[in-house]
Amino acid sequence: MLDGPGRRVRVVGYHQPGVVVSDQVAEAIEGAWAYERLHVDALFRQWAAPLLDAAAVAVDDRLLDVACGTGIVAREALTWVGSAGSVTGLDIDTAMLAVAESIEPRVTWRQGDAGDLPFDDDEFDVVVSQFGLMFVPDRVGAITEMLRCTAPGRPIAVAVWESLERSEVYPIAVELLQRRAGPAAADALRAPFALGDVDALQAMFEGAGATTISIDTQHGIARFPGVLSMVEADLRGWLPIMGVVLDDDLIELILDEADDALNDFVDSDGAMTFDAPAHIVVARA
């Protein structure tokens, strides 16, 4: 199968000769490519180095990236661990893994549940997770599993977004979606900010058995080419991943309104930039 940029995609779990990839799988991969193309450089890439630094990743480390998505942290980690180290990326979404594997085959990509990691105790020197924990049904269980798989004395490092209320742009975007597209679309955009409360986050890690916990709130900068690209990234890249698909006419209506509603965040050159704060949690068993 060929993706948009013309690179051949091997769908994780669908590699067997003669297996026909369904239209549903093809659509899921298309959505994962949209996520990679529209969101990674604008939002996620900048957090890879701070997360790896917080985890004290070293040369020769065996690193696991949990809920890796299309794999930006795992890709960046390759240069940190060097040729003698290893990087494994795990996600429950096979479409995300298909894109990840297509971009970087040197990482070992595994399909699996963050709440029941398919690895031995102490199998990795360090475990990280970037902006994935909020989507795991059993978050305490996932943290427990990450701690279990990490070598004694070594940390796990987890990045989650700050609360919605402390984001500059997304409260406006959520209100627009609520009004024009309904609660399911608005809730899909609220979901990434579910772990923004520091006290609740601390309690969650304590409940998972972590005894050494630090939470550092840092401020990233989201950079999109413009308002329309930022909003379209959510409408066409993020909402479908969350199971919300809007028709083209509604998307065009929302884009028209967003162009006015978010104009205050547009630079003189037409680009859109805004504060994107996040918490980085470092914990040990």
C-alpha positions as CSV (number, residue, x, y, z in Angstrom):
1,M,0.0,0.0,0.0
2,L,1.2,3.5,-0.8
3,D,0.6,6.4,1.6
4,G,0.2,10.1,0.6
5,P,3.9,10.9,0.3
6,G,4.4,7.8,-1.9
7,R,6.1,5.6,0.6
8,R,5.0,2.0,0.9
9,V,3.3,1.2,4.2
10,R,3.6,-2.2,5.9
11,V,0.6,-2.5,8.3
12,V,1.8,-4.0,11.6
13,G,0.0,-7.3,11.9
14,Y,-0.9,-7.4,8.2
15,H,2.4,-8.3,6.7
16,Q,1.5,-11.8,5.6
17,P,1.8,-12.4,1.8
18,G,-1.6,-12.5,0.2
19,V,-3.4,-10.6,2.9
20,V,-5.7,-7.9,1.5
21,V,-5.8,-4.7,3.6
22,S,-9.4,-3.5,4.0
23,D,-10.8,-0.1,3.2
24,Q,-11.3,0.5,6.9
25,V,-7.6,-0.2,7.7
26,A,-6.6,2.0,4.7
27,E,-8.7,4.8,6.1
28,A,-7.1,4.4,9.5
29,I,-3.7,4.6,8.1
30,E,-4.6,7.7,6.1
31,G,-5.8,9.3,9.4
32,A,-2.5,8.3,11.1
33,W,-0.5,9.9,8.3
34,A,-2.6,13.1,8.7
35,Y,-1.8,13.1,12.4
36,E,1.9,12.7,11.6
37,R,1.9,15.4,8.9
38,L,-0.3,18.0,10.7
39,H,0.6,17.6,14.3
40,V,4.1,16.2,14.9
41,D,6.2,19.1,13.8
42,A,3.7,21.7,15.0
43,L,3.3,20.3,18.5
44,F,5.1,17.1,19.5
45,R,8.6,17.0,18.1
46,Q,9.8,19.8,20.5
47,W,8.9,17.7,23.5
48,A,11.0,14.7,22.6
49,A,14.3,16.1,23.8
50,P,13.0,17.4,27.1
51,L,11.3,14.1,27.8
52,L,14.4,12.1,27.0
53,D,16.5,14.5,29.0
54,A,14.2,14.2,32.0
55,A,14.5,10.4,31.7
56,A,18.3,10.7,31.7
57,V,18.6,8.5,28.6
58,A,22.1,7.4,28.1
59,V,24.2,5.7,25.4
60,D,23.6,1.9,25.3
61,D,20.2,2.2,27.1
62,R,17.3,-0.1,26.2
63,L,14.4,2.3,25.9
64,L,10.7,1.7,25.6
65,D,8.3,4.3,24.3
66,V,4.7,3.5,25.5
67,A,1.7,4.8,23.5
68,C,4.2,5.9,20.9
69,G,1.8,7.0,18.2
70,T,3.6,7.5,15.0
71,G,6.9,7.4,16.9
72,I,8.5,10.8,17.1
73,V,10.0,10.1,20.6
74,A,11.3,6.7,19.6
75,R,12.8,8.1,16.4
76,E,14.6,10.8,18.3
77,A,15.7,8.3,21.0
78,L,17.8,6.4,18.5
79,T,20.5,9.1,18.5
80,W,20.5,9.1,22.3
81,V,21.0,5.4,22.9
82,G,23.5,4.9,20.0
83,S,24.2,1.8,17.9
84,A,24.7,-0.4,21.0
85,G,21.4,0.6,22.5
86,S,17.9,-0.3,21.5
87,V,14.5,1.5,21.1
88,T,11.1,-0.2,21.2
89,G,7.8,1.6,20.5
90,L,4.5,0.2,21.6
91,D,1.0,1.4,20.7
92,I,-2.4,-0.3,20.6
93,D,-3.2,1.3,17.3
94,T,-1.9,-0.7,14.3
95,A,-2.4,2.2,11.9
96,M,-0.2,4.5,14.0
97,L,2.4,1.7,14.1
98,A,2.2,1.2,10.3
99,V,3.1,4.9,9.8
100,A,5.9,4.7,12.5
101,E,7.4,1.6,10.9
102,S,7.3,3.1,7.4
103,I,9.2,6.2,8.7
104,E,11.8,4.5,10.9
105,P,12.4,0.7,10.5
106,R,15.3,0.7,12.9
107,V,12.9,0.9,15.9
108,T,11.2,-2.3,17.1
109,W,7.5,-1.5,16.8
110,R,5.1,-3.6,18.9
111,Q,1.3,-3.6,19.1
112,G,0.1,-3.9,22.7
113,D,-1.9,-2.5,25.6
114,A,-0.2,0.0,27.9
115,G,-2.1,-1.5,30.8
116,D,-0.7,-5.0,30.2
117,L,2.8,-4.5,28.7
118,P,4.1,-7.6,26.8
119,F,7.6,-7.4,28.4
120,D,9.5,-8.9,31.3
121,D,10.2,-7.2,34.6
122,D,13.2,-4.9,34.3
123,E,13.5,-5.4,30.6
124,F,14.3,-1.8,29.8
125,D,16.7,0.7,31.3
126,V,14.2,3.6,30.8
127,V,10.6,3.9,29.8
128,V,9.0,7.0,28.5
129,S,5.5,8.0,27.3
130,Q,4.6,11.3,25.5
131,F,1.0,12.5,25.5
132,G,-0.5,9.1,25.6
133,L,-1.3,8.3,29.2
134,M,-4.5,10.3,29.1
135,F,-6.0,7.9,26.5
136,V,-5.3,4.7,28.5
137,P,-8.4,3.4,30.2
138,D,-6.5,2.1,33.3
139,R,-3.9,4.9,33.8
140,V,-2.7,3.7,37.2
141,G,-2.3,0.2,35.8
142,A,-0.3,1.6,32.9
143,I,2.1,3.5,35.2
144,T,2.5,0.3,37.3
145,E,3.4,-1.6,34.2
146,M,5.9,1.0,33.1
147,L,7.6,0.9,36.5
148,R,7.6,-2.9,36.4
149,C,9.4,-3.0,33.1
150,T,12.1,-0.5,34.1
151,A,15.4,-1.5,35.6
152,P,15.8,-0.9,39.4
153,G,16.8,2.7,40.1
154,R,16.1,3.9,36.6
155,P,13.2,6.3,35.9
156,I,10.1,6.4,33.8
157,A,9.2,9.8,32.3
158,V,5.7,10.8,31.2
159,A,4.6,13.9,29.4
160,V,0.9,15.1,29.6
161,W,-0.6,18.4,28.6
162,E,-1.5,21.0,31.1
163,S,-5.2,21.7,31.8
164,L,-7.5,23.0,29.0
165,E,-8.1,26.2,31.0
166,R,-4.4,27.0,30.8
167,S,-4.1,26.6,27.1
168,E,-4.3,29.8,25.1
169,V,-6.1,28.5,22.0
170,Y,-7.9,25.2,22.7
171,P,-10.7,26.5,24.9
172,I,-11.7,28.7,22.0
173,A,-11.5,25.8,19.6
174,V,-13.5,23.5,22.0
175,E,-16.3,26.1,22.4
176,L,-16.5,26.4,18.6
177,L,-16.7,22.7,18.1
178,Q,-19.3,22.4,20.9
179,R,-21.5,25.0,19.2
180,R,-21.1,23.8,15.6
181,A,-20.3,20.1,15.7
182,G,-21.7,19.0,19.1
183,P,-20.5,17.4,22.3
184,A,-18.7,14.4,20.8
185,A,-16.4,16.6,18.7
186,A,-15.8,19.0,21.6
187,D,-15.0,16.1,24.0
188,A,-12.6,14.7,21.5
189,L,-10.6,18.0,21.6
190,R,-10.9,18.2,25.4
191,A,-9.5,14.7,25.9
192,P,-5.8,15.4,25.6
193,F,-6.0,17.8,28.6
194,A,-7.5,15.3,31.0
195,L,-4.4,15.0,33.2
196,G,-3.6,18.7,33.7
197,D,-4.3,18.8,37.4
198,V,-1.0,18.4,39.2
199,D,-2.4,17.1,42.5
200,A,-4.4,14.5,40.7
201,L,-1.4,13.5,38.6
202,Q,0.7,13.2,41.7
203,A,-1.9,11.0,43.4
204,M,-2.1,8.8,40.3
205,F,1.6,8.0,40.3
206,E,1.5,7.4,44.0
207,G,-1.4,5.0,43.5
208,A,0.7,3.1,41.0
209,G,3.5,2.5,43.6
210,A,5.9,5.2,42.6
211,T,7.9,6.5,45.6
212,T,10.0,9.1,44.0
213,I,7.9,11.6,41.9
214,S,8.7,15.0,40.4
215,I,6.5,17.0,38.2
216,D,8.0,19.8,36.1
217,T,5.6,22.1,34.1
218,Q,7.3,23.4,31.0
219,H,6.1,25.8,28.3
220,G,6.3,24.7,24.6
221,I,5.3,26.8,21.6
222,A,2.8,25.4,19.1
223,R,3.7,26.5,15.6
224,F,1.3,26.1,12.7
225,P,1.5,27.7,9.2
226,G,-1.8,29.4,9.9
227,V,-5.2,29.2,11.7
228,L,-6.7,27.0,9.0
229,S,-3.9,24.5,9.1
230,M,-4.1,24.3,12.9
231,V,-7.9,23.8,13.0
232,E,-7.8,21.4,10.0
233,A,-5.2,19.4,11.8
234,D,-7.8,18.7,14.5
235,L,-10.8,18.3,12.3
236,R,-9.1,16.0,9.8
237,G,-6.2,14.6,11.7
238,W,-7.3,14.3,15.4
239,L,-11.1,13.9,15.5
240,P,-11.1,10.9,13.2
241,I,-8.6,9.1,15.4
242,M,-11.0,9.8,18.3
243,G,-13.9,8.3,16.2
244,V,-15.5,11.6,15.2
245,V,-15.7,12.2,11.4
246,L,-17.2,15.5,10.2
247,D,-18.6,16.1,6.7
248,D,-16.8,18.5,4.4
249,D,-19.5,21.2,4.5
250,L,-19.3,21.3,8.3
251,I,-15.5,21.4,8.3
252,E,-15.6,24.4,5.9
253,L,-18.1,26.2,8.2
254,I,-15.9,25.6,11.2
255,L,-12.8,26.7,9.4
256,D,-14.5,30.0,8.3
257,E,-15.5,30.8,11.9
258,A,-12.1,29.7,13.3
259,D,-10.3,32.1,11.0
260,D,-12.0,35.0,12.8
261,A,-12.1,33.5,16.3
262,L,-8.3,32.7,16.5
263,N,-7.0,35.7,14.5
264,D,-5.3,37.2,17.7
265,F,-2.8,34.4,17.6
266,V,-1.6,35.0,14.0
267,D,1.8,36.6,13.5
268,S,2.6,39.3,10.9
269,D,3.7,36.6,8.5
270,G,0.5,34.7,8.8
271,A,1.8,31.9,11.0
272,M,0.0,30.9,14.1
273,T,1.9,30.4,17.4
274,F,0.6,29.9,20.9
275,D,1.7,28.6,24.3
276,A,1.4,24.9,24.8
277,P,2.3,24.0,28.4
278,A,2.8,20.4,29.6
279,H,3.8,18.5,32.7
280,I,6.8,16.1,32.6
281,V,6.5,13.5,35.4
282,V,9.6,11.6,36.4
283,A,9.1,8.6,38.7
284,R,10.8,5.6,40.1
285,A,9.5,2.5,41.8
